Amino acid sequence: MYYHSTNTVFAARSIRYCPRCASPDIAVVVDKQVSCRNCHFSLFMNTATAAAALLFNTHGELLLVKRAQEPQKGKWTLPGGFVDYDESAENAVIREVKEETHLSVKDLKFVLSYPNRYTYKHIIYHTVDLMFTATVEDWSALNAQDEVDAIDFRGLHTIQAEEIAFPAVWQAIISVRVTQSLTR
């Protein structure tokens, strides 16, 4: 897949010194755990959580945003991002949609979760991406913000896998396609 390169490493393997005692005598126990031989501290690189929204206009078209930054710059995705400390996934979706599109959303409904890998500056971070549908309060506020190069509305069946930035987003699109097909 697209996230691996010869100079990409898992997050745990990027740690060179113990976070507690600063000793360089550390070992990667598994790709998600670093252990210090000096002070016996263990650091677990747990999965990060991300959340995104599937937003449909009155024509049933899905709102996609084009990434303005790496990873996957220039590819399409859903508005969303990482869940902050002490924040629910639902609140993260509300915040991220607002930050990226200037839209306010409500009535969130969970669609699916999907494991993902997010490569940033040659480090692979494992994530679990949570996908929600939501209702937009006022479409007139729609405007591409900070991390977004463009916004587009697309029919679900016109979207191609190679256009999409992350496997979790593609899985969400497939899931919604199947659900819509079953309800027709």
For each residue, the residues with C-beta under 8 A, 3 or more apart:
1: 4 117 167
2: 72
3: 8 71 117 118 119 124
4: 1 8 119 124
5: 8 122
6:
7: 122
8: 3 4 5 119 122 123 124
9: 13 14 122 123 124
10: 13 14 31 32 45 123 124 126
11: 14 15 45 123 124 125 126
12: 15 28 30 31 32 33 34 43 45
13: 9 10 28 31
14: 9 10 11 123
15: 11 12 19 26 28 34 43
16: 24 26
17: 22 23 24 26
18: 21 22 23 24 25 26 34 36 38 39 41
19: 15 41 43
20: 36 39 41
21: 18 36 38 39 41
22: 17 18
23: 17 18 26 36 37 38 39
24: 16 17 18
25: 18 36 37 38
26: 15 16 17 18 23 34 35 36 37
27: 34 35 37
28: 12 13 15 31 33 34
29: 33 34 35 42
30: 12 33
31: 10 12 13 28 45
32: 10 12 44 45 46 126
33: 12 28 29 30 42 43 44 45
34: 12 15 18 26 27 28 29 42 43 45
35: 26 27 29 40 41 42 43
36: 18 20 21 23 25 26 39 40 41 42
37: 23 25 26 27 40
38: 18 21 23 25
39: 18 20 21 23 36
40: 35 36 37
41: 18 19 20 21 35 36
42: 29 33 34 35 36
43: 12 15 19 33 34 35
44: 32 33
45: 10 11 12 31 32 33 34 126
46: 32
47: 115 126 127 128
48: 82 83 118 125 126 127 128
49: 82 83 89 92 127 128 129 130
50: 80 81 82 83 92 116 118 127 128 129 130 168
51: 80 81 83 89 90 92 93 96 129 130 131 132
52: 77 78 79 80 81 93 96 129 130 131 132 168 169 172
53: 78 79 80 93 96 97 105 108 131 132 133 134
54: 62 78 111 131 132 133 134 172 173 176
55: 62 63 78 79 97 103 105 133 134 136
56: 60 61 62 63 133
57: 60 61 63 136 139 153
58:
59: 153
60: 56 57 155 156
61: 56 57 153 154 155
62: 54 55 56 153 154 155 156 159 173 176
63: 55 56 57 78 79 101 151 152 153
64: 76 77 78 151 152 153 154 159
65: 76 77 78 79 100 101 144 148 150 151
66: 74 75 76 77 148 149 150 151 152
67: 70 71 72 73 74 75 76 77 147 148 149 165
68: 73 146 147 148 149
69: 73 147
70: 67 73 120
71: 3 67 118 119 120 165
72: 2 67 75 77 165 166
73: 67 68 69 70
74: 66 67 149
75: 66 67 72 163 164 165
76: 64 65 66 67 152 159 163 164 165
77: 52 64 65 66 67 72 80 164 165 166 169
78: 52 53 54 55 63 64 65 131 169 172
79: 52 53 55 63 65 96 97 100 101 103 148
80: 50 51 52 53 77 92 93 96 97 100 129
81: 50 51 52 92 96 99 100 147
82: 48 49 50 92 127
83: 48 49 50 51 87 88 89 92
84: 87 92 95
85:
86:
87: 83 84 91 92 95
88: 83 91 92
89: 49 51 83 92 93 130 132
90: 51 93 94 108 132
91: 87 88 94 95
92: 49 50 51 80 81 82 83 84 87 88 89 95 96
93: 51 52 53 80 89 90 96 97 105 108 130 132 134
94: 90 91 97 98 104 105 108 134
95: 84 87 91 92 98 99
96: 51 52 53 79 80 81 92 93 99 100
97: 53 55 79 80 93 94 100 101 103 104 105 134
98: 94 95 101 102 103 104 105
99: 81 95 96 145 146 147
100: 65 79 80 81 96 97 144 145 146 147 148
101: 63 65 79 97 98 142 143 144 145 148 151
102: 98 141 142 143 145
103: 55 79 97 98 136 137 138 139 141 142
104: 94 97 98 136 137 138 141
105: 53 55 93 94 97 98 108 134 135 136 137
106: 134 135 137
107: 134 135
108: 53 90 93 94 105 132 133 134
109: 132 133 134
110: 130 131 132
111: 54 131 132 133 172 175 176
112: 130 131 171 172 175
113: 128 129 130 131
114: 128 129 131 167 168 171 172
115: 47 126 127 128 129 168
116: 50 126 127 128 129 166 167 168
117: 1 3 124 125 126 127
118: 3 48 50 71 124 125 126 127 166
119: 3 4 8 71 122 123 124 125
120: 70 71 123 125
121:
122: 5 7 8 9 119
123: 8 9 10 11 14 119 120
124: 3 4 8 9 10 11 117 118 119
125: 11 48 117 118 119 120
126: 10 11 32 45 47 48 115 116 117 118
127: 47 48 49 50 82 115 116 117 118 168
128: 47 48 49 50 113 114 115 116
129: 49 50 51 52 80 113 114 115 116 166 168 169 172
130: 49 50 51 52 89 93 110 112 113
131: 51 52 53 54 78 110 111 112 113 114 168 169 172 175
132: 51 52 53 54 89 90 93 108 109 110 111
133: 53 54 55 56 108 109 111 176
134: 53 54 55 93 94 97 105 106 107 108 109
135: 105 106 107
136: 55 57 103 104 105 139
137: 103 104 105 106
138: 103 104 141
139: 57 103 136 142
140:
141: 102 103 104 138
142: 101 102 103 139 151
143: 101 102
144: 65 100 101 148 149 150 151
145: 99 100 101 102 148
146: 68 99 100
147: 67 68 69 81 99 100
148: 65 66 67 68 79 100 101 144 145 151
149: 66 67 68 74 144
150: 65 66 144
151: 63 64 65 66 101 142 144 148
152: 63 64 66 76
153: 57 59 61 62 63 64
154: 61 62 64 158 159
155: 60 61 62 158 159
156: 60 62 159 173 176 177 180
157: 177
158: 154 155
159: 62 64 76 154 155 156 163 164 173
160: 163 164
161: 164 170
162:
163: 75 76 159 160
164: 75 76 77 159 160 161 169 170 173
165: 67 71 72 75 76 77 169
166: 72 77 116 118 129 169 170
167: 1 114 116 170 171
168: 50 52 114 115 116 127 129 131 171 172
169: 52 77 78 129 131 164 165 166 172 173
170: 161 164 166 167 173 174
171: 112 114 167 168 174 175
172: 52 54 78 111 112 114 129 131 168 169 175 176
173: 54 62 156 159 164 169 170 176 177
174: 170 171 177 178
175: 111 112 131 171 172 178 179
176: 54 62 111 133 156 172 173 179 180
177: 156 157 173 174 180 181
178: 174 175 181 182
179: 175 176 182 183
180: 156 176 177 183 184
181: 177 178 184
182: 178 179
183: 179 180
184: 180 181
